[in-house]
Amino acid sequence: MILSIQKYNHNIKIFKKNELAMKKTINKNKQLKGYTKFQYFQKRMVDVIVGGSLLLVSFPIALYTTYRIKKESPGTIFFKQSRIGLNGKPFTCYKFRSMHEDSQFNPYTQENDSRIFAYGNTMRKMRIDELPQLLNIIKGEMHLVGPRAEWDILVKDYENIIPNYHNRHLVAPGITGLAQVCYPYGRNVEDAKEKLKFDMEYINNWSLWQEIKVIYKTIEVVLGKRGM
């Protein structure tokens, strides 16, 4: 636990050093761009190869998850929500439902949230609830790796509060990403501000090697059962 906190604090220090440089770049009105055609091709190859393999391997897990959801919290199996994607375009994001239906509204998930049923908590820690988003990847609405796909209602608030928040929409969102593996699950606006730094670091310095490192880190998180 202590080592995890130290590692997290180390990541925050690294990206805070980059914050000033990022602000200078934006203030100079430099035109920020998404992926080049070749980078996009590489990302889609990762999406197809890794995402397609996950879709096949996770099929038994999906069947078991369907059974557990029906057993612990009768209702719909899938949770659908409007999220913001590439260039600010909304799309329907699919997830396994991890909360009881008709739960009290709260845009942020809290620690020990009573709205989450037992297996729903397991799904979140192991990222099982994200598996249906592989369908979004196949449709080209998401990548395997990228900024988190945020709820459209929250995005409207963030864009009014957080400077340059819209820049994270220069690229399509991902199931996992640098912010997801380096920063705890977002619970408020301040968390969104911090995660934006990681998102911009990822976009501005994208490489295939970085893509592989994020996927590897995600595997570590899943096996360690640490929620992202």
N, C-alpha and C positions, 0 to 999 in steps of 0.2 A: 504494500500500500504506500509506504513512504517513498519507495523508488518510483512508483507511478506518479506521485505528486511532484517529485523532483524533476522527472522527465517532462511533465506537463509545464511546470514553471520554466524549464529550460526552453521549451518550444515557444512560450509566450515572449521570453526575452529576445529570442532570435527575430521574431516577427515584429516586435515593437521597434527594433533597430531599423527595420525596413519601412516602417510607417512613414517616417519623415521623407524618405526618398520617393515613396509612392505619392505623397501629397505634392511634392515638388513637380513630379511628372504631370499630375493632373492640373496643377495651377498654371503650368506652361501651355495648357490647352493642347497638349500632344494628342493626336487622334489615337485612341485606344482601339485595338482591333482584336477580333477573335482568332480562331485558328486559320492557318494557311490551308490551301487545298490539300497539300501533302500531309499536314498534321491531322486534318480532318479524316483523310483516308486511313491514316494509322489508327486513329481513335475508333473508327468504324470497324476496322479489322479486329481490334481488341474487343469491341462490343459483340461482334458476330461470333468470334472464336470462344472467348471466355463466357460471354452471356449465354450463347447457345449451349455450351457445355453445362453451365449451371442450371439451365432450364431442364435439361434431360436428367441430370443427377438429382435435382431437388424435387422431382415428381413424387417420389414416395413421401418426402417430407410434407409436400403440399397436401397429399391425401390425408396424412396423419393430422395435420393442422386443421383441415376441414372437420375432421371427426372431433377434435378437442374443442373447437369453437362451438360446434353444435351442442356438445355435452355441457360445457361450462357457461355458455352465454347464448342461449337460443336466439336466432335472428339471422340477419344477412351474414354471409361469409366474408364478402369483400367490402372494403371501405373505399368510397370514391370521393374525391375532392378536387376542386378546381385549383390548379397550381400554375405558377408563371414559368414559362420556358424561354426558349431562344427569342431574343429581341422583344421581350415583354409579352409574348403571345401566350394566352392561357391554354391549358390542355387539361384533360381529365386524368388524374393520377390514381393508380390502383394499388391498394394494400390489403393485407389480411386484417380484418377488424380485430383490434386488441382491447377495445373498451366496450363496456356494456352499452347497448342501444339506449337512446334517449337519456344519455348521461348529461349532467349539468354542464352548460357551455363554459369553456375556458380555453382560449387559444393556445395556452402554454401547458405542457405536461409538468406536473409537480412531482417532487420526490415522494414515494409511497402514495401515489395517486390512487384514490379509492375507486376511480372510474375504470381502472384496468383490472380485468379478471386475472386469475392465477396464471393460466397458460399465456395470456396476453403479455404478461410481464416477461415471461421466458422468451416469447417471440421478439420483443423489443430488445432484450439484452443480446440475443443471438442474431438479430436482424432478419429473422424469418418473416416478419410482417412485410418486409420490403420485396420479397420474392415476386409478387405479381407485377412489380414495376419492370420486370424483364419484358413484359408485353409492351410497355411504353418504349423500351429500347428497340425492340423489333420494329415498332411503328416509326422509329426515328425521332420520337419526341424527347428522348433522354439518351444519355451516354451511361456507360457503366460507372465512369468516374467524372465528377464535375461538381459545381456548387450545388448545395442542397436545393431541391425543388420546394419553394416556399408557397404557402397558402396565399391566394390572391388578395384576401382581405388584409393579411399582415403586411404584404408587400406594399400596399397603398399607404399604410401607416409608416413603414420604414422609409419609403421614398420621400416622405414629408419631413422626416426627422433626421435621417442619416445621410450626410453629404455623399453624393456619387454612388449611392446604393444601386442605382440602375445599371452601373457598369458590369455587375456580375451577370447580367443577362446578355452580354456579348456572346456567350456560348450557351449551349443547351445544358440543363442540370444533369446531375448524376445520382445514382443510387448511393454511392459512397463518394468521398472526396477528401481533400486535404483538411478542410475545416472539420469534417465529421470525425476524422481519426486523431486530430490534434487538439480538439476542443470539446468540452462536455456538451451534452444536449442543451440546446438553447431554451432559456426560461424567461427571457425578458429582452428589452431593447438593447441593453448594454451587452448582452451576449451576442446579439445580432451584429453589433458594431465590431466586436472582436472577431467574429467569424468572417466578416467581410474582408478583413485583412488577409486571412488565409486564402479566401476565394480569389482575391486579386493577385496574391503571390502565385497561386496555381495558374491562373490565366496568363499572367505576364511572363512567366518563366516555364511555360509548358514544354515538356520533352517526353519522349517515349519512356525514358528511364524513370522519370518522375511518376509517370502513369503506373509503371510496374511496382514502384516503391509504395504507392498508395494502396494498390491491390494487396500487396504483401502485408502492409500494416493493417488493412481491413481483416485479413485472415487471422492475424494475431489478436485483434480485438474480438472477433467472433469466437475463436477458440478459448480466449480468456474470459468470455462472457461479460465483457465490459460494455455497457450501453454507450452509444455514440450520440 
